[in-house]
Amino acid sequence: MEQRRIDVQRIRDGLLAEKERTQAEIERLREGLVYDLEISPEEGDPEVWEREKTIALVRNMEYKLQEIERALRLTERGDYGLCERCGQAIDPARLDAMPTATLCLKCKQELERMSSRISREK
Ligand SMILES: [Zn+2]
């Protein structure tokens, strides 16, 4: 246990705070969307574009929320800080910068290479 210098309690507190912030942000954006719906289509394209942008933003936030929840589950199980793919300890500096990271840098880069290959094929 000595070599794991990750302060899980501190990270957990940070994740919980981030989760609340993200949930509040999603709620705020969703309220904006309901309001947007009342705008008549004649208002023109900028409104539609704004709406699309907000929807994309909400989707990003929801994805972020999932990542936060996944990281929180790992802190509960005591697996936090280990790569989900290869099981190696994730660099504590990386976790400090990105507490929701569940992959080590090497695995993340490999997965990104694979997914960018897939999206290029579409
Ligand atoms: Zn890994």
Residues whose N, C-alpha, C, O or C-beta is under 5 A from the ligand:
A	BS01	ZN	C83 R85 C86 G87 C104 C107
